[in-house]
């Protein structure tokens, strides 16, 4: 019998970015995110990150809304049941949408469970995914996402830095008017064998001019074009995939296991970007992995500019068999002046990140840094929380 949860709190933290990150839906110069912190009666801790963005231009979820849902609904609901992470996930399914809030709460319970077992998150996820305890990979290959810069030269400089750091894939943010020219220049710089893809964040339409623009990218041998059309347009992506050779990857469209299943049935994508927060958590992510393996489509773990708390879950998931392509996993040291965990992770010269093997989160959360970044904190009553 494990110890009951003794304390549960929700924190909103603010981490300024070193430089603005620009995409098709705007510029982000700071990162507000939500943390969930659990402590049981034995002092064992669980941490989770609910990494919705500050604004509603990526998906409807926002940092402020996620903080409210976690504090008022998701965490109290989870504390009313058993601490088993899969049971927590099932209980949270009664909340409509709000996938980032549900994912952050569930992640804290997975972290707590791993710490109680003396297991790493990667080992725990491998057991849950396959039921066999097959060992996860010890290192995860990673890629770098290059935002929209002020000039082509600045973009090429960013690509050069990423290549020098060892990243195995380059992803370029694109939008109408900032697409073929930059793709052509980067492809020439990288050579024909390098893994290159683009991400449009839904900035194109099915208008003939846009379809022609996207079709012209076929000549550059891209690994995929990520989310070219609207955030909820599965049928449109299926039509577009019939017009272009480059595989379409979906991101914003895939907000649940059911969305992934339908997208694969429609032929709307041949590549899946999995973000745990976007699909509702780890349990849903393991199901998406299974669907991708069954469908024979490329699968990789995307990122939401998380701190090391959220990245720990991403790393553990990306270590599992079935994740075929490099993950989006820029170190916090490249994004922020400091991380919330110490030591934080780094990209090795071979373009991989070592998967933490320590029990629980795998990283030590530096609570002094968390305190320094905290904008607000709410302790949620645990009442009769069960072990």
N, C-alpha and C positions, 0 to 999 in steps of 0.2 A: 504494500500500500504506500503510494507516494504521498508526500506532504501536500496539504491543501494550499491553494494560492492565498497569500497573506496580504499582498498589496498589488494594485493595478493602477497605472497612470497613463495619461495621454499627454504628449507634448507637441507643440508646434515650434519648429526651429527655423531659423533663417540663416542661410549660407550664401554670401555674395560670390558670384562667379568671377574668375580672374578676368574674363573678357566676355562680352555678350555672345550668346549662342543664337544664331539667326537661321530660321527655317522658313518654309513657305507660308506659315501662319503668323510670323512675327519674330520679334527679338526678345530674348530672356536675359536679364542681367543679374538676377538674384534667384535663389532657390529656396522657397518655403516648402517644407515637407512635414509630415506628421509621423511621430514615433509612438510605438506602444511598448510599454515596459511592464513586465510581470515579475514578481518575486514570490517564491513559495515559502512555507514556514521553515524550511531548512536553509533559506538564503539562496537557493538556486534561481537563476535569472533567465528570462526569455525576452528577446527584443524583436520587434518587427517594425517595418517602415511602410507607411501608406503613402505612396509616392505620386499622388495626383499632381498635376501642374498648377501653378498659381492662377492660371486663366482658363476660360472655357472654350478655347479655340482649337484644342486638340480633341478633347472629349468633354461631355457635360460635367464630369467630376472636376472639382477644384479643391485646392488646399483647404480653404475655409469651410466648404461644405463637407469635405471628408473629415475634418476635425470634429465638426458637429455630429456627424453620423456615428463616428467611432465612439465619441464620448457619451452620446445620449442613447444610442441603440445597439450598435454592434458589440462593443465590449461588454456592456451589461448583459446582453443576451448570451454571449459566450460564457460569462462567469456564472450564469444560472445553470449550466450543464456540466458535463464531464470535461476534463481538460484534454481528453484525447483529441488530437488535431483534426482527424477526419470527422469526428462527431461535431466538433466546432464548426467545420466547413459546412456540414449538412444543416446545422442549426441556422447558420448565417444565410443560407439560401432563401429563407423567408423574407429577407430584405431585398427589395426590387432594385436592380442596378447597383449603383454605389460599389462597384467592384474593387476600387482601390481601398476603401474603408474595410471591406470584408477581408481583402488580402493582407492588409497590415495587421489586423487582429489575428488572423489564422497563422501568419508567419511567427508571431510572438509565441504562440502555443507550440508550433513545430520546434522552435529554438529551445523552448523550455523542455520539451520532450527529449530532444537530443541530449541536452545537458544532463537530464535525469538519468538517461541510459548510459552516459559516458561515451556517446557516439557523435561523430561529426554529422553535420546536416547532409553532406553528400552520401555518407554511408546509410543514413536513415532513409533518404529519398530513394536510393537504389533498392533497398529492401522493400519499400512500399510500392515502387514501380513494377518490380518483377516478381516479388515474393520469393526470390532466391538468394538475396544477399550478394548478388554479383558485384564485384568491386567497381566503383566509379573510376573514371580517369583521374589521374593525379594532377594533370595540367589541362587547361582549357585554351584552345587557340582563340585569339581575339582579333577584332578589326576596329578601325577608327572611323568615326562619323565626322565628316568635315562640313561645317555649316556654310551658309552663303556669305561670302566675304565681299569687301568693297571693290575688289578688282580680281581679274584673272590671275595676275601675278601673286596676289596675296593668297589665293586659293592654292596655286602651285607650291608656294612656300609651305603652306600647312600640310599639303600632301607629302612634300619632301621630308618634313619633320616626322610624319607618321611612318613613312617607309624607313627612315633612319632608326626609329624606335623599335622596328621589327614587326609592326602590325601586318597581319596576313591578309587583310581585306581592307579596301578603302570604299567608304560609302559617301557619295556626294549628295548634299541637299540640292534639289533643283526646283524650278518653277518655270512657267512660260516666260520665255525671253532670257532665261538663265539655265540653259540645258545643253543643246548640242555643241555650242562653242566650248563650254567648259569641259564637257565629257570628252570631246575630241582632243583637247589639249592635255587632259590628264591621262587619257589612254596612250597618247604619244609619249608622255613622260614616263609612264610605268612600263610600257611594252605590252605585247599581245598576251603574254602568259599570266599577268598579274590579275588577281581577283578584284573586280571593280563592279560596283552596283550604284544605283541612284535611289533617292527617296524624295517623292514629290509632296508628301503630306496632304494629298487630296487636292492639289492645286490645278489639275487639268479637268476637262470635260470630254464628252463624246462628240463635241463639235468637230467637223471634218479637219479644220486646221490643227486642232490639238491632237487628234488621232494621227495625222500625218507627222507632226512633230515627234510623237512617241515612236512611230514606226521607223523614223530615220535613225533612232538610237540602236536599232537592230544591228547596224554595221559595226558597232563598237564592242560586240561580244560581252555584254554585261551579264553578270550572274543573275540579276533580276532588276525589275523596276518596282519599287515599293510604293504601295498605296497611291497610284496615279489619280484615281477618281475620288468622289465624295466618301465621307466617313461611314455612310450607311448604304452604299450602292453595290451590293453583291452582284445583282443582275447586270449592271453596267460593266463591271469588271469581267464578267464572263463573256460579254460581247466583245470587249476590248481584247481579251486574250485571243479571241478568234481572228483579230486583225493584225496582231504583232507576233513576232517569233520569240522575243525575249520573255522569259518567265515573269509573270506578275507575282509579287509578294504582297500579302495583305497584312496590315497592322491595325489601323483604327476600326476597320470593318469587323474584326474578330474580337468580340467582347464577351464571348461565352463559349463553352464547349459546343453548344448547338450551332453557333455561328460558324465555327470551324467545320463541323460536319456538313453543314449546308453549302459552304463555299467549295468544299472538295467535291460534293455531289454535283454542283453546278459547273465545275471546271473554272471557277472564278480565280483560282490561283494555282501555281505549281511550286509555291515556296511560302513558308509560314514563319512570320516573326512572332515569337511568343514572348509576351511581357506578363509576368505573373499578376501584377496589379490590374492589368487591363482585362484579364479573363476571370478574375475573382479569387486568385490565390494558388497555393501549391497543389492542392488536391485537383483543382481544375486543370492546372498546368500538366500534371501527370497524365490526365485523360487526353489532353491535346497532344502530348508526346505520343501516346498510343495510337491516336487517329493518324498522325503524320507518318508513323512507321508503317501502319497498315496500308495507307494510301501511297506510300513510296515517294513522298514529297520531301524536299529539302526543309530542314527545321533549324532555327537558330534562336538564341535568346537575345532579345532587344533590351534596351536600357531607357531609363527615365531620369537621367542625371541624379541617380540616388547617391546617398552617402554610403559609406562602407557597410552600414547596417542592412540596407536593401540589397547592395551588391553581393553580400554573403549568400543570400538565398539564390540570386541569379547564378552565381558561380557553381553552387551545389547542383542546381538543376542542369546547367550546361555541361556538367561532368558526366551526365548519363548517356548511355548508348542511345542512338536515335537522333541526337543533336549533331547534324552533319556539317554545318557551316560555322565559321567563326562568330563568336558572340560580340555584341556591342558592349565594351567593358573598359572605357577610358578610366585610368586611375583617378581617384579624387585629387591627387596631387597636381594633375593637369587641369582640373576644373576649378578647384578651390584652393585657398591658402592653406587649409588644413582639413583633415578628415575628422569624423567623430569616433573613429576607431584607431587604435595604435598597437602594433604597427599596422599601417594600411597595406594594401596590396599594390604591387607594381607589375608592369609588363616586362618579362624577361627578354633578352636579346633575340630569342628564337620566336617571339611573337605569341607567347603563351603566358598565362597567369597560373601560378600554383594554387591548387584547391586546398583550402584550410583542412587540416586533419584533427584539430583540437575539438573537444566536445562542445556542443552547443553552437553558438553563432560562429565560432572559429576565430573571431577577432575580439580583442579586449575593447569594450566601449569606454571611452574616456569621459567620465561623467562631468569633469570640470569643463571640458570643451562643450559638452551638451548643454550644461548650465549657461555657459557664456552665449550660446546661440539661441536659447529658449525665449520665445516671445510670450508663450502662455503654457500653463500646465494645469491639468485637472486630475485629481485622484478620484477614481471610480470606486464606490463601495463594493466590497467583495461579498458581503452578506454570507450566505452559506455555500460559497464556492466549493465544489468537490474536487478531489484529486484526479 
